[in-house]
């Protein structure tokens, strides 16, 4: 309904309106101030001495990093295994080296003993040849010729080459011409291999 002219509102109504406006401003100010105060109190609480530090969250590693770490561990394990294999192989090689050196020493000792035995055998054989040569020289030429006729020319020529020239000539005279000729050829071939004085002087 329209207000009549000259109507004046009552004072208590104006007071209620002013009170409502003031209350609304106070509530707004109180709400913003409370938020700001709460934020500042939280900051002060974090900066205050003795406040408990909150550990930062550790992010789990990504799939690529995890794969790299697994590969590195696998390589480390392979290297450790390879190192153990190499050490075992080195120990085997050292043992084989010791065994080979021991066998070489045995072989050297055996070779030395064999050389000594061969030298003794050669010496004994030479002594036997000297004794046989002396025996044939002391025999009558006719009797020695009978024995030499039964020998192989290569074998009999060796004895005749060791004899004194006169003893060898007497035995050769008692042999058949063909046998004596064969022995003479063998002796000549042996003498041809001996260096002459002219070759030695050169």
C-alpha positions as CSV (number, residue, x, y, z in Angstrom):
1,X,0.0,0.0,0.0
2,X,1.2,3.5,-0.8
3,X,2.6,5.6,2.0
4,X,0.6,8.6,2.8
5,X,2.2,12.0,2.3
6,X,4.1,13.3,5.2
7,X,4.5,9.8,6.6
8,X,7.6,9.5,8.8
9,X,9.1,6.1,9.7
10,X,9.5,5.3,13.3
11,X,12.9,5.5,14.8
12,X,13.0,1.9,16.0
13,X,12.7,0.7,12.4
14,X,15.8,2.7,11.4
15,X,17.7,1.4,14.3
16,X,16.9,-2.2,13.2
17,X,18.1,-1.6,9.7
18,X,21.4,-0.1,10.9
19,X,21.9,-2.9,13.2
20,X,21.4,-5.5,10.4
21,X,24.0,-3.7,8.2
22,X,26.5,-3.5,11.0
23,X,26.0,-7.2,11.8
24,X,26.5,-8.2,8.2
25,X,29.8,-6.3,7.9
26,X,31.0,-7.7,11.2
27,X,30.2,-11.3,10.0
28,X,32.1,-10.7,6.7
29,X,35.1,-9.2,8.5
30,X,35.1,-11.9,11.1
31,X,35.0,-14.7,8.4
32,X,37.9,-13.3,6.3
33,X,39.8,-12.5,9.4
34,X,39.3,-16.0,10.8
35,X,40.6,-17.5,7.6
36,X,43.6,-15.3,7.5
37,X,44.3,-15.9,11.2
38,X,44.0,-19.6,10.8
39,X,46.5,-19.6,7.9
40,X,48.9,-17.4,9.9
41,X,48.6,-19.7,12.9
42,X,49.3,-22.7,10.7
43,X,52.4,-21.0,9.3
44,X,53.6,-20.0,12.8
45,X,53.0,-23.6,14.0
46,X,55.2,-24.9,11.2
47,X,58.0,-22.4,11.8
48,X,57.8,-22.7,15.6
49,X,60.9,-24.3,17.2
50,X,60.4,-27.8,18.4
51,X,57.7,-28.4,15.8
52,X,57.9,-31.9,14.4
53,X,59.3,-32.1,10.9
54,X,57.2,-34.0,8.5
55,X,59.2,-36.3,6.3
56,X,58.6,-35.7,2.6
57,X,57.0,-38.5,0.7
58,X,59.5,-40.6,-1.3
59,X,58.1,-41.3,-4.7
60,X,58.6,-44.8,-5.8
61,X,61.2,-45.2,-8.7
62,X,59.8,-45.4,-12.2
63,X,59.8,-48.6,-14.2
64,X,62.9,-47.6,-16.2
65,X,64.9,-46.9,-13.1
66,X,63.8,-50.2,-11.5
67,X,64.8,-52.1,-14.6
68,X,68.2,-50.4,-14.6
69,X,68.7,-51.2,-11.0
70,X,67.8,-54.9,-11.6
71,X,70.2,-55.0,-14.6
72,X,73.0,-53.5,-12.5
73,X,72.5,-56.1,-9.8
74,X,72.4,-58.9,-12.4
75,X,75.7,-57.6,-13.9
76,X,77.3,-57.4,-10.5
77,X,76.2,-61.0,-9.8
78,X,77.6,-62.1,-13.2
79,X,80.9,-60.3,-12.5
80,X,81.2,-61.9,-9.1
81,X,80.6,-65.3,-10.6
82,X,83.0,-64.7,-13.5
83,X,85.7,-63.6,-11.0
84,X,85.2,-66.8,-9.0
85,X,85.5,-68.8,-12.3
86,X,88.7,-67.0,-13.2
87,X,90.2,-67.6,-9.8
88,X,89.4,-71.3,-10.0
89,X,90.9,-71.5,-13.5
90,X,94.1,-69.7,-12.3
91,X,94.4,-72.2,-9.5
92,X,94.1,-75.0,-11.9
93,X,96.7,-73.5,-14.2
94,X,99.1,-73.0,-11.3
95,X,98.6,-76.7,-10.3
96,X,99.1,-77.8,-13.9
97,X,102.3,-75.6,-14.2
98,X,103.7,-77.2,-11.1
99,X,102.9,-80.7,-12.4
100,X,104.5,-79.9,-15.8
101,X,107.6,-78.5,-14.2
102,X,107.9,-81.7,-12.0
103,X,107.5,-83.9,-15.1
104,X,110.1,-81.9,-17.0
105,X,112.5,-82.4,-14.1
106,X,111.8,-86.2,-14.2
107,X,112.3,-86.2,-18.0
108,X,115.6,-84.3,-17.7
109,X,116.8,-86.8,-15.0
110,X,115.6,-89.7,-17.2
111,X,117.4,-88.3,-20.2
112,X,120.6,-87.8,-18.3
113,X,120.4,-91.3,-17.0
114,X,119.7,-92.6,-20.5
115,X,122.6,-90.7,-21.9
116,X,124.9,-92.1,-19.3
117,X,123.6,-95.6,-20.0
118,X,124.1,-95.2,-23.7
119,X,127.6,-93.9,-23.1
120,X,128.3,-96.9,-21.0
121,X,126.8,-99.2,-23.7
122,X,128.8,-97.5,-26.4
123,X,131.9,-97.8,-24.4
124,X,131.2,-101.4,-23.7
125,X,130.5,-102.0,-27.4
126,X,133.7,-100.3,-28.3
127,X,135.6,-102.4,-25.8
128,X,134.0,-105.5,-27.3
129,X,135.0,-104.5,-30.8
130,X,138.5,-103.8,-29.7
131,X,138.7,-107.2,-28.0
132,X,137.3,-109.0,-31.1
133,X,139.7,-107.1,-33.3
134,X,142.6,-108.1,-31.2
135,X,141.4,-111.6,-31.2
136,X,141.2,-111.8,-35.0
137,X,144.6,-110.2,-35.3
138,X,146.1,-112.9,-33.0
139,X,144.6,-115.7,-35.1
140,X,146.4,-117.3,-38.0
141,X,145.4,-115.5,-41.3
142,X,144.1,-118.6,-42.8
143,X,141.8,-119.3,-39.9
144,X,140.6,-115.7,-39.6
145,X,140.0,-115.7,-43.4
146,X,137.6,-118.6,-43.0
147,X,135.6,-116.7,-40.4
148,X,135.6,-113.4,-42.4
149,X,134.3,-115.3,-45.5
150,X,131.2,-116.2,-43.5
151,X,130.6,-112.6,-42.3
152,X,128.7,-109.9,-44.2
153,X,131.1,-107.7,-46.0
154,X,129.8,-104.6,-44.1
155,X,130.4,-106.3,-40.8
156,X,133.8,-107.8,-41.7
157,X,135.0,-104.5,-43.2
158,X,134.6,-102.9,-39.8
159,X,137.0,-105.3,-38.2
160,X,139.5,-105.1,-41.0
161,X,139.5,-101.3,-40.8
162,X,140.5,-101.5,-37.1
163,X,143.3,-104.0,-37.7
164,X,146.9,-103.3,-38.3
165,X,147.5,-103.1,-42.1
166,X,149.7,-106.2,-42.3
167,X,147.2,-108.3,-40.3
168,X,144.3,-107.1,-42.5
169,X,146.3,-107.7,-45.7
170,X,147.0,-111.3,-44.6
171,X,143.4,-112.1,-44.0
172,X,142.3,-110.4,-47.3
173,X,144.8,-112.6,-49.1
174,X,143.1,-115.8,-47.8
175,X,139.6,-114.7,-48.9
176,X,137.9,-115.4,-52.2
177,X,138.5,-112.7,-54.8
178,X,134.8,-111.7,-54.9
179,X,134.6,-111.4,-51.2
180,X,137.9,-109.5,-51.0
181,X,136.7,-107.1,-53.7
182,X,133.4,-106.4,-52.0
183,X,135.2,-105.6,-48.7
184,X,137.7,-103.4,-50.6
185,X,134.9,-101.4,-52.2
186,X,133.3,-100.8,-48.7
187,X,136.6,-99.8,-47.2
188,X,137.3,-97.4,-50.1
189,X,133.8,-95.8,-49.7
190,X,134.5,-95.2,-46.0
191,X,137.8,-93.7,-46.7
192,X,136.3,-91.5,-49.4
193,X,134.1,-89.9,-46.8
194,X,137.1,-88.9,-44.7
195,X,138.4,-85.4,-45.4
196,X,141.8,-85.2,-47.1
197,X,144.7,-83.0,-46.0
198,X,144.1,-80.6,-48.9
199,X,140.5,-80.1,-47.9
200,X,141.4,-79.5,-44.3
201,X,144.1,-77.0,-45.2
202,X,141.6,-75.0,-47.2
